[in-house]
Amino acid sequence: MSAYLYTWNPNNWKWVDLQEAIFRVNNGEEYNRYWSCGVTKRIAPGDTFLLVRLGVEPKGIIGVGYVTSAPYLRPHWDEARKAAGETALRTDLLYKVLSEKPIISMVELSRRFPQHNWTPQSSGTSIPETIAAELIAEIQSDQRFNFEPSTKEQIKLYSEGRPKTVTYRTYDRSSDAREDCIRHHGYNCAVCGFNFEAKYGSTGEGFIEVHHLKQIADRGEEHLVDPVKDLRPVCANCHRMLHKTRPPLGIEELKLKLSGK
């Protein structure tokens, strides 16, 4: 099984739903999103990836998992280049481990494997098999994580069974629509105004759930979603209350209940 290094530099791109992603992975839920793979086209479903945080301390490996698609073109991640019509190769990544702080620091990576370049200009660089095997085995044995190995065949079956996205605004519980929603509406709950960072400080920074105004399960088929019109950021409590009924309560309806009217 081949392994590749993917990179994330917070100075270049803000990962707006990182805290939600960490929450999902830590609780055994699926988190699968696309990521730039540079110019590398040989990456295949079932390959392993390690995600390294660059540019901003603390630097190091923060994510591990499996590639679940072949490389494909999407609008460029840089807003200016996307506006100019540029595209970039991406692959879908299924996270098995994700941490806000490095699992293995850049200092440690450089000390143990000085022959390998841990700060490449782009994602998709190959990691030697011996190095990747040692790092992945170490992370799998870490009691903080629940990273059980999967075979290439298992990942291929998973990949083939996933709903297929057909346009940028198709929502299949992936993260692109979540990000557009949060970028536009922010991190305050649309019902009660609660803000996790204001309440919990740095622990709550960047955390909010996202509610779809029309329930996915009721549609029964792939559909287009406008993240600004169809999605809203909500706190965990309000999210549960919205879904106490089917169909879910409306945002304004729950606001009225909160006000006691």
C-alpha positions as CSV (number, residue, x, y, z in Angstrom):
1,M,0.0,0.0,0.0
2,S,1.5,3.3,-1.1
3,A,1.6,6.3,1.2
4,Y,1.5,10.0,0.3
5,L,2.1,13.3,2.2
6,Y,-0.6,15.9,2.0
7,T,0.0,19.4,3.3
8,W,-2.0,22.1,5.1
9,N,-0.8,25.7,5.7
10,P,-3.3,27.7,7.7
11,N,-1.7,30.9,6.3
12,N,-2.9,29.9,2.8
13,W,-6.3,28.4,3.5
14,K,-8.6,28.4,6.6
15,W,-10.1,25.0,7.5
16,V,-13.4,26.4,8.8
17,D,-14.9,23.1,10.0
18,L,-11.7,21.6,11.5
19,Q,-13.2,21.4,15.0
20,E,-16.3,19.6,13.7
21,A,-14.1,17.3,11.7
22,I,-12.0,16.4,14.8
23,F,-15.1,15.8,16.8
24,R,-16.5,13.4,14.2
25,V,-13.3,11.4,13.8
26,N,-12.8,11.2,17.6
27,N,-16.3,9.8,18.0
28,G,-16.0,7.2,15.3
29,E,-18.1,9.1,12.7
30,E,-17.2,9.3,9.0
31,Y,-15.3,12.4,7.8
32,N,-14.4,12.3,4.2
33,R,-13.3,15.4,2.3
34,Y,-11.4,16.3,-0.9
35,W,-7.8,17.7,-0.7
36,S,-5.3,19.0,-3.2
37,C,-2.8,16.3,-4.3
38,G,-0.5,18.7,-6.2
39,V,0.4,17.3,-9.7
40,T,0.5,13.6,-8.6
41,K,-1.8,11.4,-10.7
42,R,-0.7,8.0,-9.6
43,I,-2.5,8.1,-6.3
44,A,-5.2,5.4,-6.1
45,P,-8.1,4.5,-3.7
46,G,-6.8,2.5,-0.8
47,D,-3.5,4.3,-0.6
48,T,-2.6,5.8,2.8
49,F,-2.1,9.5,3.5
50,L,-0.5,11.5,6.2
51,L,-1.5,15.2,6.6
52,V,1.2,17.6,7.8
53,R,0.5,21.1,9.2
54,L,3.0,23.6,7.8
55,G,3.5,27.4,8.0
56,V,2.1,27.9,11.6
57,E,3.3,26.4,14.8
58,P,2.8,23.8,16.1
59,K,3.9,22.0,12.9
60,G,3.8,18.2,12.3
61,I,1.5,15.3,11.4
62,I,-2.1,16.0,12.4
63,G,-4.1,13.5,10.3
64,V,-3.9,10.0,8.9
65,G,-6.2,7.9,6.8
66,Y,-7.0,6.5,3.4
67,V,-7.4,7.9,-0.1
68,T,-10.9,7.0,-1.4
69,S,-10.7,8.3,-5.0
70,A,-8.4,8.7,-8.0
71,P,-7.2,12.3,-8.6
72,Y,-9.8,14.5,-10.3
73,L,-10.1,18.2,-11.2
74,R,-12.1,20.7,-9.2
75,P,-12.0,24.5,-8.9
76,H,-8.7,25.7,-7.4
77,W,-8.6,26.0,-3.6
78,D,-7.1,29.5,-3.8
79,E,-10.0,32.0,-4.2
80,A,-8.2,34.3,-6.6
81,R,-7.1,31.4,-8.8
82,K,-10.5,29.9,-8.7
83,A,-12.1,33.2,-9.8
84,A,-9.7,33.1,-12.7
85,G,-11.0,29.8,-13.8
86,E,-8.1,27.7,-12.6
87,T,-8.5,24.1,-11.5
88,A,-6.4,21.7,-9.3
89,L,-6.2,18.0,-8.8
90,R,-7.9,16.6,-5.7
91,T,-8.5,13.3,-4.1
92,D,-11.1,12.3,-1.5
93,L,-9.6,11.5,1.9
94,L,-11.2,9.3,4.6
95,Y,-9.8,10.4,8.0
96,K,-9.1,7.8,10.6
97,V,-7.1,10.1,12.9
98,L,-7.3,13.9,13.2
99,S,-5.8,16.2,15.8
100,E,-5.6,19.9,16.4
101,K,-2.1,19.5,17.8
102,P,0.5,17.4,16.0
103,I,0.5,13.7,16.7
104,I,4.2,13.7,15.6
105,S,5.9,17.0,15.6
106,M,8.0,18.4,12.8
107,V,11.0,18.5,15.1
108,E,10.6,14.7,15.7
109,L,10.0,14.0,12.0
110,S,13.2,15.8,11.0
111,R,15.2,14.2,13.7
112,R,14.1,10.6,13.0
113,F,13.9,10.9,9.2
114,P,16.2,13.7,8.1
115,Q,16.5,12.2,4.6
116,H,12.9,12.9,3.8
117,N,11.4,16.3,2.9
118,W,8.6,17.0,5.3
119,T,7.9,20.5,4.0
120,P,7.2,20.1,0.2
121,Q,5.8,22.9,-1.9
122,S,2.6,20.9,-2.6
123,S,0.7,17.8,-1.5
124,G,0.9,14.4,-3.1
125,T,4.6,13.6,-2.5
126,S,5.4,10.0,-2.0
127,I,6.6,8.7,1.5
128,P,9.0,5.8,1.4
129,E,7.3,2.6,2.4
130,T,9.6,1.9,5.4
131,I,9.0,5.4,6.9
132,A,5.3,5.3,6.3
133,A,4.9,1.8,7.8
134,E,6.8,2.9,11.0
135,L,4.8,6.1,11.5
136,I,1.4,4.5,10.8
137,A,2.1,1.5,13.1
138,E,3.1,4.0,15.8
139,I,-0.1,6.0,15.4
140,Q,-2.2,2.8,15.3
141,S,-0.7,1.7,18.6
142,D,-1.5,5.1,20.3
143,Q,-4.2,4.6,22.8
144,R,-5.6,8.1,22.2
145,F,-6.8,7.0,18.7
146,N,-9.0,4.2,17.4
147,F,-7.2,3.6,14.1
148,E,-7.8,0.1,12.9
149,P,-6.1,-0.9,9.7
150,S,-8.2,-1.4,6.5
151,T,-7.2,-3.3,3.4
152,K,-7.1,-1.7,-0.1
153,E,-10.1,-3.9,-1.0
154,Q,-12.1,-2.6,2.0
155,I,-11.4,1.0,1.0
156,K,-12.3,0.3,-2.6
157,L,-15.6,-1.1,-1.6
158,Y,-16.2,1.9,0.7
159,S,-15.4,4.3,-2.2
160,E,-17.7,2.5,-4.6
161,G,-20.5,2.7,-2.1
162,R,-20.3,6.4,-1.4
163,P,-22.8,8.8,-3.0
164,K,-21.3,10.5,-6.0
165,T,-21.1,14.3,-6.1
166,V,-22.0,15.8,-9.5
167,T,-21.5,19.5,-9.0
168,Y,-19.9,21.9,-6.5
169,R,-23.3,22.4,-4.8
170,T,-24.3,18.8,-4.4
171,Y,-24.4,18.0,-0.7
172,D,-23.7,14.4,0.3
173,R,-22.6,15.1,3.9
174,S,-19.2,16.2,2.7
175,S,-17.6,19.3,4.0
176,D,-17.6,21.8,1.0
177,A,-21.2,22.9,1.6
178,R,-20.5,23.2,5.4
179,E,-17.6,25.5,4.8
180,D,-19.5,27.8,2.5
181,C,-22.3,28.0,5.0
182,I,-19.9,28.9,7.9
183,R,-17.9,31.3,5.8
184,H,-21.2,33.2,5.0
185,H,-23.1,32.9,8.3
186,G,-20.3,32.7,10.8
187,Y,-20.1,30.6,14.0
188,N,-23.0,32.0,16.0
189,C,-26.1,29.7,16.4
190,A,-28.8,30.9,14.0
191,V,-31.4,30.1,16.7
192,C,-30.1,31.3,20.0
193,G,-27.0,33.2,19.1
194,F,-24.7,30.9,21.2
195,N,-21.0,31.1,20.3
196,F,-18.7,28.2,21.5
197,E,-15.6,30.4,21.6
198,A,-17.3,33.1,23.6
199,K,-18.4,30.5,26.2
200,Y,-15.5,28.1,26.3
201,G,-12.5,30.2,25.0
202,S,-9.9,28.6,22.8
203,T,-11.5,25.2,23.4
204,G,-14.6,26.2,21.5
205,E,-12.8,28.2,18.8
206,G,-14.1,27.4,15.3
207,F,-16.8,24.9,16.5
208,I,-20.4,25.0,15.3
209,E,-22.7,22.4,13.8
210,V,-24.5,22.9,10.5
211,H,-28.3,22.3,10.0
212,H,-29.9,21.7,6.6
213,L,-33.2,23.4,6.4
214,K,-34.7,20.6,4.2
215,Q,-33.8,17.2,5.6
216,I,-31.6,15.0,3.4
217,A,-33.3,11.8,4.3
218,D,-36.6,13.1,3.1
219,R,-35.4,13.8,-0.4
220,G,-34.2,10.3,-1.1
221,E,-32.0,11.2,-4.0
222,E,-29.0,13.4,-4.9
223,H,-29.9,17.0,-5.0
224,L,-28.4,20.5,-5.3
225,V,-28.0,22.7,-2.2
226,D,-27.2,26.4,-1.9
227,P,-25.1,26.5,1.3
228,V,-26.1,30.1,2.0
229,K,-29.8,29.6,1.5
230,D,-30.3,26.0,2.6
231,L,-27.9,25.6,5.5
232,R,-27.5,27.3,8.9
233,P,-24.9,27.2,11.7
234,V,-26.5,26.0,14.9
235,C,-25.3,25.0,18.4
236,A,-25.6,21.3,19.5
237,N,-28.6,22.0,21.8
238,C,-30.6,23.8,19.2
239,H,-29.7,21.2,16.5
240,R,-31.1,18.5,18.7
241,M,-34.3,20.5,19.3
242,L,-34.7,21.2,15.6
243,H,-34.7,17.5,14.9
244,K,-37.0,16.4,17.7
245,T,-39.8,16.3,15.1
246,R,-40.1,15.1,11.5
247,P,-40.0,17.2,9.4
248,P,-37.7,19.3,11.6
249,L,-38.8,22.4,13.3
250,G,-38.1,25.6,11.4
251,I,-35.4,28.1,12.6
252,E,-38.0,30.8,13.3
253,E,-40.4,28.3,14.9
254,L,-37.7,27.3,17.4
255,K,-36.8,30.9,18.0
256,L,-40.4,31.6,19.0
257,K,-40.4,28.6,21.4
258,L,-37.2,29.9,23.0
259,S,-38.8,33.3,23.5
260,G,-41.8,31.7,25.2
261,K,-44.4,33.1,22.8
